[in-house]
Amino acid sequence: MSVIVKINGQELEAAGGQTILQVAQENGIEIPNLCYDPELKPEGACRMCVVEVEDSGQLVTACTTEVSEDLVVNTESEKVVRMRKLLLELLLANHEQECLTCDKAGACNLQDYAYKYDLEDSRFKGRMRKYEGIVSDNPFFIRDNEKCILCRKCVNICDQVQREAAIGFEDRGFETTVTTAFDRPLEEVNCQFCGMCLNACPTGALMEKDAMGKARNWELDKVETTCPYCGVGCQLELNVKDNEIVKVTTNRDNVNRGQTCVKGKFGLDFVTNEDRLTKPLMKVDGEFKEVSWDEAFDTVAKRFGKIKEEYGGEAAAGLSSAKCTNEENYLMQKFMRAVMGTNTVDHCARL
């Protein structure tokens, strides 16, 4: 059943059960948020999505409030803006403000909202949370709890989407922090290093090690490609600077819905590795010598032909790779069966 609602004076048709935030996003109306994710259950932890219900004057969280017939809301009233500024000040009062050198600058939602609402500092001065420094207990990313705003996105995405629950909250109130059970390193819990927590984090609390210091976010060009590993066909966004992959992000509109495995997220350094072969090499007198493609193909064809002639097709075997496309693997098995005359062909799914 559909209902008619009015947002910022604009009449909109919405499906029953939708939240104000969902309806707004569907119609291109921006409502700030720091904890919302379409893949997660609405939580209302950050409160940044507050909007004003005109009939009652109440402020409600848009991510948890369902629409109803004739609902009228304002997303940028004076009252709403005042509340969002207050919420931002409370967050900034306990947040390391290192925007000049933070690698998240340019892609930080907290920074964007501080700019939007013209906030340079917080009126609330006092003791800030202090931790033992940056946590670097794995090969892929760091955790800086002093930049964490406790939005719960990393915890929830690990639990609700990845179904791993490798991280959670420890302590309460002012001492609350995100960590693992008994503060064990991530490699000792059931973390799969998919990087979903990195993608979800709205601040610089979680940062990829290999990307730090390599480029500012506005210097990166995004190139969409298919992951070169297994046959699932996950779509990736390569963040590139000077023809070098700085980091990998994802787009939720693709088959993998923004998800990756550890290889797709962190395993593409081989692309620019100096040891990667770019030209054919042939061993001559015990040493590899660079040759042309024609010479390489002729040599391989002659060797295969000689093996088949002397020993028969069953003397040969083919092993294909998971890094190849389905079409390439099809051609491989077709070659072994139709040309070499053997069914001894297999596929290596170990990546």
N, C-alpha and C positions, 0 to 999 in steps of 0.2 A: 504494500500500500504506500502510495506516495503522499507527501505533504508539501505545503507551500510555506516557505520561510522567507524572511527578509533579513539580509545581511548588508549593513552599510547602505540601506535604502534600496538595495537591489533584490527584486523578487526572484526566488529560485525554487525549482522543484527538486525535492530530495526524497530518497527512499526511506521508509520507516526503519528505524534502528541505526541509521547513520549518525555520526557525531557532528557537531558544528564544525570541527576542524576538517573532517573528511569532505563535507559539503563545500567548505571554503576552498580547499585545495583543488577540488574538481572544477571549480569555477574561477580559478586564477586569483583568488583573494589570499594574500599572504597573512598568516598569523604566526608570529614568532614562536618557536618551541625549541627546547634543548633535550627533551627526553623522549619525544614521540618518534616512533618508527612504525611504518605500516605493517611490518612483519611481527610486531610485538603487541601484547595486550596493553591497552591504554593504562597509564599509571598516574599521570598528573603529578609527577615528582618535582618538576622544576617550576611549575606554576606560571611559566612565561606565556602560556597560551590563554591567559585570562581574557574574557570578553565581557561586555556589559549587556545584561538582559534589560531592555528598555522599560518594560512594564513594571518590573520590581526594582530596577536599579542595582540588582545583585551582580557581583562579579563571579563568574563561573569558569572553570577550566574547559576550554573548547574540545580538548582531546577526550574527555570523559563524559561530557554532557550530550545526550541524544537530542536530536531535533524533534519538534512537535508542531502540530498545525498552528499556523499564525504566529510562530515564534519570531520575535524581532530582536536582533542583536546588533551591537556596534563594536567593531574590533579595534577602533582607534579613537575612542572618546577621550576626553580630558582625564576622566577618572581611570580609564584603562592605562593610558600612557603613564600617569603618575604611579600607578601600582607596578608597572613593568620596570620603571626606573628604580623604584625601591627594591624590587627583587634583584635587579642587576647589581645595585650597590651592595646588597647583602652577599651576593656571590663574589664580587670583587674584593670585599673586605677580607676574604680568606683565600685569595687566589694570587699566586705569584705573577706579577705584571711585567713579564719580560718580552713584550711584544716585538721589540726592536730586533731581538736575536732569536726568538722562538721559531722553530721550523714550521709550526702550524700557521704562522701569520699568512693571511690571504685565504685560508681555508678554515678559519676558526669561527664557529658560530657565535661564541661569546664575544669575540672581538667585533664581529659584524654588528651585533645588537648594541654593544657599547657605542659604536660609531653612529648607528641609526638614531639612538636616543641621546646622543651628545653627552656621554659620560666619560670623564677623564679620570675620576678617582671616586672613592667611597667616603661618605661622611662617617662611617662606622669604623673607628680606630680601636685597636685592641690587640690582644695576643692572637697570632695566627697559628694554625696547626703546623707542627714541625715533625718531620719524619727523618729517618736515617739516611736520607738522600735518595738518589735515583736507583731504582731496582733494575738490575741487569742480569736476570737469572736464566736467560735463554739466548740462543744465537740470533734471534730475529728482531726483537723490539725491546724498548725500555719502558718502564712505568714510573712516572713522576707524580706521586700522590699529592704534592703541593699544588699541582695544577688541576687536580680532580675536583669536579663540582658535585660529585655523588648523584649523578643523574640516573644511574642504574642501567644505562643502555648496554654497557659491556657485559654486565652480569646477566641481564635478561636475554641478550642475544645468544650468549653461550648456553643458557639454560633452555630457552624456548625454541630457538631456531636450530642450533647445533646439537642440542640434547646432550651436552657434556657436563655442564655445571662445574667447570674446572675452577671457577672463581666465585667469590661471594663477599658479603660484608662482614667485617669484624668490628667488635666494640659497638658503642652507641653514642648518640649525641655528637659532641664536639670531637670525640676521638674516633669516629667512624672512618673506616678505610676499606678499600677494595684489596683483597688478597686471596691467597689459596688457603685451604684447610691446614691449620697448624703452621702457616707461613712457609710451607715447603716450596721449593723451586717448581716452576711450571712443568719442567721435564719429568718431575716425579709424580705429578698428578695426571689426570686423563686429558690434558690439553692436546689438541691435534694440530695446533699452530696453523689454523685456517686463516687467521688474520681478520675474522669478522669483527672482533672487538676493536681492532685498529680502525676499520672502516666506520664503525658506529660512533666512536669517541668524538664529541663536538669540540674538544679543546686539545691542548698539547700534552695531556696526561699520558697518552700512549703514542709512541713515535717509533717508526721503523728505523733500525740502526743504520742500514746501508744507505738510506736516503738522507740522513741527517747531514747538513752542511753542504749538500751537493747542488741544491737549487731552491730558489724561492718559488712558491706555488704559482705565482703569476708568470713565471718564466717557462713553465712546462707546457709542451704540446701534447694533447691526448690523441693516441692512435688506437682505434679499435681493431682487435685481432682475435683469432681463435687460439686457445691454449694449445701448445705443441705436444703436450704429453698424451694422456689417454684418449679414448674415443668418445667421451661424453660430449665434447665440443663446446666447452665453457667459453664464453666470450669475456675477454679481458680488455681493459683500457691501459695501454702502456703510457706512462707519464715520461715523456722524453725531453731531454735537453742536450743539444750538440750531438745528436745521433746516439745518445747513450740512454739506456733505460734507467731512470732514477727510482721508480717504484711502480707497482701495479695496483690499480683500483678497478672497480667493476661498475656495471650499469644494471639496475634492477629489472630493466625491461627485457632482458635476454633469457635464454633457456635455463641458465644457472641461477637466475633471480638474485644476482649480486654476490653469490657465494663462490668460494674457491677452496681448493685444498692447499696444503703447504707448498706443493710444487708449483702450482699456478701462481700463488701469491709471492713466494720468495725464491723460486728456483729458476729464474730466467737469466741469471748472470752468465750462462754459457753463450748467450747470443753475441756478446762482445769479447768473449775470452780469446786471448792471444793464441791459444793452442787449437782453436777451431780450424778445421780444414776448409779452405776456400777454393783450392785448386787441386786437380788430380796429382797424385804422387805415385811414382813407380820405383820399386827397388831395383837398382842397377849396381852390380858389384858390391852388394851389401849395404848400399846407401840409397836413401830416398831421393829421387830426382823429379823435378817438376816437369810434367808433360802436358800436351794438349788433350782436350776432351776426345778428339777423334782417335788419337793414339791410344788413350786409355780404353775407350769402347772397343777398338779393334783387338787389343790384347785380351780383354776379358772374353770377347766373343770367341776368339781362337782357342783360348784355354778351355772354355766350357765345351766347345765343339770337340776338342781332342779328348777330354775326359769321357764324353758320351760315346765317342767312336771306339775308344780303347776298353772302357769298363762298363758301358751301358748307363742309361739314365739313372738307375737306382744307386749309382755310386755318388750321386750328388744329393745335397739336401739344402733346403732354403729356410732361413730364419728371418722373419720380418719383424718390424718394430711397432710398438704402440705410439711412437712419435709420428708415424706416417699417417696419412689420411686413409679413409676407407677405400678410396679409389686406388691409391698407391698399393695398399695391401692386396686388393683384388688383382691388380696387374702382376704382383709378385707371385701369387699362387697360380695365376693363369700361365705365367712364363714357366714355372717349375713343372706344371702338369702337361701343358700343350707343347712346349718346346723341348724341355729336358726329358719328359716322359716319366716323371716320378710323382708320387703322392707324398713324398717325405718333405713336407713343408709345415712349418709351425710359426707361431706368433708369440713374441715375447711381451707379455703384459706387465712385466716387472719394470718399473720406471726408474 
